[in-house]
Protein backbone atom coordinates (compact mmCIF):
# COMPACT_ATOMS: atom_id res chain seq x y z
CA UNK A 1 0.00 0.00 0.00
CA UNK A 2 2.83 2.45 0.80
CA UNK A 3 4.42 1.62 -2.58
CA UNK A 4 1.18 2.48 -4.36
CA UNK A 5 0.84 5.72 -2.40
CA UNK A 6 4.43 6.66 -3.24
CA UNK A 7 3.84 5.88 -6.92
CA UNK A 8 0.64 7.96 -6.92
CA UNK A 9 2.47 10.87 -5.28
CA UNK A 10 5.25 10.66 -7.86
CA UNK A 11 2.71 10.55 -10.73
CA UNK A 12 0.75 13.50 -9.33
CA UNK A 13 3.88 15.60 -8.86
CA UNK A 14 5.11 14.84 -12.38
CA UNK A 15 1.90 15.92 -14.10
CA UNK A 16 1.69 19.11 -12.04
CA UNK A 17 5.26 20.17 -12.86
CA UNK A 18 5.12 19.78 -16.65
CA UNK A 19 3.59 22.52 -18.79
CA UNK A 20 3.20 19.99 -21.59
CA UNK A 21 0.70 18.11 -19.43
CA UNK A 22 -1.92 20.90 -19.36
CA UNK A 23 -4.57 19.01 -21.32
CA UNK A 24 -3.70 15.75 -19.58
CA UNK A 25 -4.49 17.37 -16.22
CA UNK A 26 -7.94 18.24 -17.56
CA UNK A 27 -8.74 14.65 -18.48
CA UNK A 28 -6.94 12.68 -15.79
CA UNK A 29 -7.18 13.39 -12.09
CA UNK A 30 -6.80 9.96 -10.57
CA UNK A 31 -4.26 7.21 -10.98
CA UNK A 32 -5.65 4.08 -12.67
CA UNK A 33 -6.78 2.41 -15.87
CA UNK A 34 -8.84 4.49 -18.27
CA UNK A 35 -12.31 3.54 -19.54
CA UNK A 36 -11.33 4.26 -23.18
CA UNK A 37 -8.65 1.53 -23.23
CA UNK A 38 -11.09 -1.32 -24.02
CA UNK A 39 -12.39 0.49 -27.14
CA UNK A 40 -12.45 -2.03 -29.97
CA UNK A 41 -11.38 0.42 -32.66
CA UNK A 42 -7.61 0.66 -32.34
CA UNK A 43 -7.32 3.86 -34.43
CA UNK A 44 -9.87 5.66 -32.22
CA UNK A 45 -8.18 4.45 -29.04
CA UNK A 46 -4.80 5.52 -30.38
CA UNK A 47 -6.00 9.03 -31.25
CA UNK A 48 -7.47 9.49 -27.77
CA UNK A 49 -4.15 8.37 -26.27
CA UNK A 50 -2.19 10.78 -28.45
CA UNK A 51 -4.53 13.65 -27.64
CA UNK A 52 -4.43 13.02 -23.90
CA UNK A 53 -0.66 12.76 -23.70
CA UNK A 54 0.17 15.55 -26.19
CA UNK A 55 1.86 13.00 -28.46
CA UNK A 56 0.12 14.49 -31.49
CA UNK A 57 1.20 16.87 -34.22
CA UNK A 58 -1.02 19.82 -33.31
CA UNK A 59 0.97 23.04 -33.49
CA UNK A 60 0.77 23.67 -29.74
CA UNK A 61 3.04 20.64 -29.46
CA UNK A 62 5.13 20.96 -32.63
CA UNK A 63 5.72 24.65 -31.92
CA UNK A 64 7.03 23.82 -28.45
CA UNK A 65 10.41 22.74 -29.82
CA UNK A 66 13.15 24.29 -31.91
CA UNK A 67 14.87 27.64 -32.21
CA UNK A 68 11.61 29.61 -32.48
CA UNK A 69 9.71 27.79 -29.75
CA UNK A 70 8.79 31.04 -27.97
CA UNK A 71 7.27 32.53 -31.11
CA UNK A 72 3.49 32.18 -30.78
CA UNK A 73 3.14 32.22 -34.57
CA UNK A 74 4.61 28.70 -34.62
CA UNK A 75 1.63 27.47 -32.60
CA UNK A 76 -1.11 29.37 -34.46
CA UNK A 77 -3.97 27.44 -36.02
CA UNK A 78 -3.30 27.47 -39.76
CA UNK A 79 -6.99 27.13 -40.48
CA UNK A 80 -7.98 30.20 -38.42
CA UNK A 81 -4.94 32.44 -38.97
CA UNK A 82 -2.84 33.21 -41.99
CA UNK A 83 0.87 33.87 -41.69
CA UNK A 84 0.27 37.50 -42.72
CA UNK A 85 -2.39 38.00 -40.02
CA UNK A 86 -0.13 36.60 -37.34
CA UNK A 87 2.89 38.69 -38.32
CA UNK A 88 0.83 41.90 -38.35
CA UNK A 89 -1.03 41.15 -35.11
CA UNK A 90 2.13 40.43 -33.14
CA UNK A 91 3.30 44.00 -33.66
CA UNK A 92 0.17 45.61 -32.19
CA UNK A 93 0.76 47.08 -28.71
CA UNK A 94 -2.15 45.29 -27.04
CA UNK A 95 -1.80 41.97 -28.83
CA UNK A 96 -2.12 39.21 -26.23
CA UNK A 97 -2.22 36.05 -28.23
CA UNK A 98 -3.21 34.45 -31.46
CA UNK A 99 -5.47 31.44 -31.91
CA UNK A 100 -3.29 28.52 -30.86
CA UNK A 101 -3.94 25.13 -32.42
CA UNK A 102 -4.43 23.38 -29.09
CA UNK A 103 -6.36 20.28 -28.13
CA UNK A 104 -9.17 22.42 -26.76
CA UNK A 105 -9.29 24.65 -29.85
CA UNK A 106 -9.59 21.67 -32.19
CA UNK A 107 -12.20 19.90 -30.06
CA UNK A 108 -14.43 22.87 -29.30
CA UNK A 109 -13.96 26.01 -31.40
CA UNK A 110 -12.01 25.62 -34.64
CA UNK A 111 -14.51 26.25 -37.46
CA UNK A 112 -12.82 23.67 -39.66
CA UNK A 113 -14.33 20.92 -37.49
CA UNK A 114 -17.86 22.39 -37.22
CA UNK A 115 -19.36 19.78 -39.55
CA UNK A 116 -17.90 16.97 -37.44
CA UNK A 117 -19.12 18.60 -34.20
CA UNK A 118 -22.61 19.10 -35.62
CA UNK A 119 -22.88 15.35 -36.26
CA UNK A 120 -22.20 14.51 -32.59
CA UNK A 121 -24.94 13.57 -30.15
CA UNK A 122 -26.38 16.53 -28.24
CA UNK A 123 -25.00 15.16 -24.98
CA UNK A 124 -21.44 14.89 -26.27
CA UNK A 125 -21.66 18.34 -27.89
CA UNK A 126 -22.75 19.79 -24.55
CA UNK A 127 -19.95 18.07 -22.67
CA UNK A 128 -17.40 19.32 -25.21
CA UNK A 129 -18.66 22.90 -25.04
CA UNK A 130 -18.51 22.73 -21.24
CA UNK A 131 -14.97 21.32 -21.58
CA UNK A 132 -15.90 18.33 -19.42
CA UNK A 133 -13.16 16.15 -20.88
CA UNK A 134 -12.72 14.08 -17.75
CA UNK A 135 -16.43 13.25 -17.77
CA UNK A 136 -16.33 12.39 -21.49
CA UNK A 137 -13.43 10.01 -20.91
CA UNK A 138 -15.28 8.15 -18.19
CA UNK A 139 -18.74 8.09 -19.78
CA UNK A 140 -20.67 6.13 -22.35
CA UNK A 141 -19.66 8.87 -24.83
CA UNK A 142 -16.04 7.74 -24.99
CA UNK A 143 -16.65 5.58 -28.08
CA UNK A 144 -18.30 8.47 -29.95
CA UNK A 145 -15.56 10.80 -28.72
CA UNK A 146 -12.87 8.45 -30.05
CA UNK A 147 -14.51 8.47 -33.47
CA UNK A 148 -14.76 12.28 -33.37
CA UNK A 149 -11.08 12.73 -32.43
CA UNK A 150 -10.06 10.30 -35.17
CA UNK A 151 -12.19 12.14 -37.76
CA UNK A 152 -10.72 15.49 -36.67
CA UNK A 153 -7.20 14.22 -37.29
CA UNK A 154 -8.20 12.70 -40.62
CA UNK A 155 -9.77 15.99 -41.76
CA UNK A 156 -6.78 17.99 -40.55
CA UNK A 157 -4.35 15.72 -42.39
CA UNK A 158 -6.38 15.94 -45.62
CA UNK A 159 -6.52 19.76 -45.42
CA UNK A 160 -2.80 20.03 -44.65
CA UNK A 161 -1.92 17.74 -47.54
CA UNK A 162 -4.00 19.89 -49.92
CA UNK A 163 -2.46 23.09 -48.55
CA UNK A 164 1.11 21.82 -48.83
CA UNK A 165 0.62 20.57 -52.42
CA UNK A 166 -1.01 23.79 -53.63
Buried (B, 14 or more C-beta within 10 A) or exposed (E): EEEEEEEEEEEBEEBEEEEEBBBBBBBBEEBEEBBBEEBEEEBBBBBBBBBBBBEBEBBBBBBBEEEEEEEBBBBBBBBBBEEEBBEEBBEEEEEEEBBBBBBBBBBBBBEBBEEBBEEBEEEBBEBBEEEBBBEBBBBEBBBBBBBBBBBBBEBBEEEEEEEEEE
